[in-house]
Amino acid sequence: MKKPLIFLLVFSLLTISACSLKPAEKKTDTKGNPSLVNQNPQSKGPDLPQTVNNESRLVAKDAFSLEAPANWKESPAMMPGISLMMINSTEKNDRPEVKKINFRSYFSVSYDTLKENTLEQYIVILKEKLSRTITGIRFQDLEPTIIDGRPAKVFSADLNQQGVDFKILMFVAEGNNKDVWMIPFNTLPEDLSGYNDLFYKIATSFRIK
């Protein structure tokens, strides 16, 4: 997939040493297990039949696994520090500016270490670096969720590149021994409502080995 330059910048910046928040309160289901439900207050919006596939498959790597839609294809990572990249190969968009850059919604998994930082500090530094690099980027903090039994932070970012508006939905969770895992989802703003539940489902299926 030919990607806008802005996403390569985003991915390269995801591998910095950085930031974090006060651990969110874990929510449990009726069996006492951490809840993996969508805690984003945004509405679901309309379905996108051409992009959402109910069938899923397990994607297993050496350090982690997650559940991904069966019709999303794995793509070679474009930058160091990216452990997984998957693209919705069936997505179609007739807007000329979108077709010109051959954009399709995708997500990646990136790894870093917190070092001396908390998760909150890491996220603050990450946003600051992105703001200095990407003109006009705007962030919105969303409700935290639970990933692999651990509190995870969620925020969105709005930006424009090559005349196209993009929406990033970012999940950031601590791993073991000061590890930090980031799962950014990249799509068009008008498609986010249809993708929202799917993105949360993929992110909260993430498991550290």
N, C-alpha and C positions, 0 to 999 in steps of 0.2 A: 504494500500500500504506500503510495506517495503521500507523505505526511507534511503538513505545514511546518515551517521552520520553528514556529513557536512551541510545538510539542516536543521537539528535540531539546529545546532550551529547558522546558519544564522537566523532562526526564533527567537531563544532566544535573539539574539543581536538586533533584530528589535524593541524590547520593551525598549531600553535604552532611557534616556533623552538626546537630542542632538541638532541639526544643521540646516542651510538654505541659499537660494540664493535670490538675488534681484528679485522682482516679474517680471515675463516675460510679455511682451506686449500682451494684449489680441487681438486675431484675431476674426473678426466677419464675419458672412455670409451675404448674400444679404438682409436678414431681420433684420440685426443688432444684431443677437444673437451670443454668443460665439461659435467659430468654434470647432467642435469635430472631425475634419479630422485628419488623420494620418500625423504627421509632421516629422516623422523619415525619413531621406534622404536615408535610405537603400532601395534597390530594393525589390519587393515583392517575387521574386523567384518562384519556382514551387509550385503548390497546393499540399496539402496532403489529398487526398480524404478520407483516413481512419480516419483522425483526425479533419477535418474541416466540421462542419455541419451548413448549412445556417439557420436552425431553431433555434430560441433562446427562452428563457423563463426568466421571471422576478424572481430574487431571492431577497426576501425582508426580512431584519432583523430589529431589533428594532431601530437601529441607522442609517441604510443606506439601499440602494438597488442597484442592478446592473443587467445588462442583461448578461446571460451566455448561451453557446450552450446547446441545449436540451439534448445532449448525454453526457454532463459532469456531474459527480455525486458528490454530497456533501459528504465530509468525516469528521469524528470527528477531531477537532483541536488537534495537538500533543503537543503544548506548550502553556503556559499562554500568553495572549495578542493577540492571533489569533482569530479573530471574524468569519472567514469563510475560509474553504479550499475546493477546488473543483478539481477533477481529471478527465482527459480524459480516461474514462474506456474502450474506444474502441481502444485506440492506441496500435499498435503492433510494435515490433522491434525484429529482428532475431539475433542481435549481442549477442553472448554468455555472454559477460561481462554486458550487459544491462539487459538481461533476468535473470541473476544470482541475481541481486538486485531488480528485479521486478519493474523497474522504468517506470513510465508513466508521461507525462507532466502534470503539475498542477499549480494552482495559489492560493494565499491566500490573505486575507485582515487583516491587523494589525493596531492597534490603539496605539497612544502614545500622550504625551504632549510636546510642545516645551519648556515650562517653560520660562527661561530667554533668550533662544536662538532664533535666527532667523532661518528660514527654511534652508538657506545656511549653517549656522553654524551646524545645526542638521545633515545635510548630510555629512559634512566634518568629524564630530566626528564619525558618523556611519561607514564611509569608513575606518577611522583610526582603529577603533575597529575590523572591519572585517579583515583588513590587518594584524593586530597583531595575530589574531586567526587562519586565514586560510592561510597557506603557499602558495605563488605563485598566489594569487588572483589578477586579473587585472581588472581595471575599465575603462570605456569609457563614457564620458558625451555625451548625445544625445540632439537633439533639444527639448526644452520644449513644453508642450502641454497645453490644457485647460481641467480641470475636474470639473464638476459642476459649471461652470462659474468662476473658480479660476485658476490662473497660477499653473502649476504642473511641477516638475522637473522629468527628465527621465535619467537613466543611465543603462549601462549594466555591468555585471561582468562575467569573465571567470575563471573557477576553475576546479580542477581535484580531484576526490574522488574515492577511490577503483578502480583505473585504468580506470575510465570513465571521459571524459570531459563533463562539464555542462555549460549551459548558463543561466544566470539570467537577466531578463529585469525588472527593478524596476521603479515604478511610485510613487512619493512622493508628496502629496498635503496637503495644510493647510485646516483645517476645521474651526469650530467656536471656539472662546475663546481660542486660542493658541493650539487647537487640531492639530494633524498631522495624516494623514492616509497613509499607505504604501500598495502597491499592487505589490508584486513580482511574476513574472511568471518564471517557471523553466522548461527547456527543454534541448534537446541535441543541440549542435551547428549546426549540419547539418539540423535540423528541423526548426530552427528559421525563415528562409526566408519564409517558408510556413505558419508559425504561426503568422508572424509579424503583419499583418493587423488585424487578429482576436484578438491578445493581446491588440492592441490599441483600438479596438472597445469595448472590455470588460471594459478596464480601464476608457475610457472616457464616458462610460454609468453610472459610479458610481455617486450616488446621496446621499447627506447627508440629513437625516430627521430632 
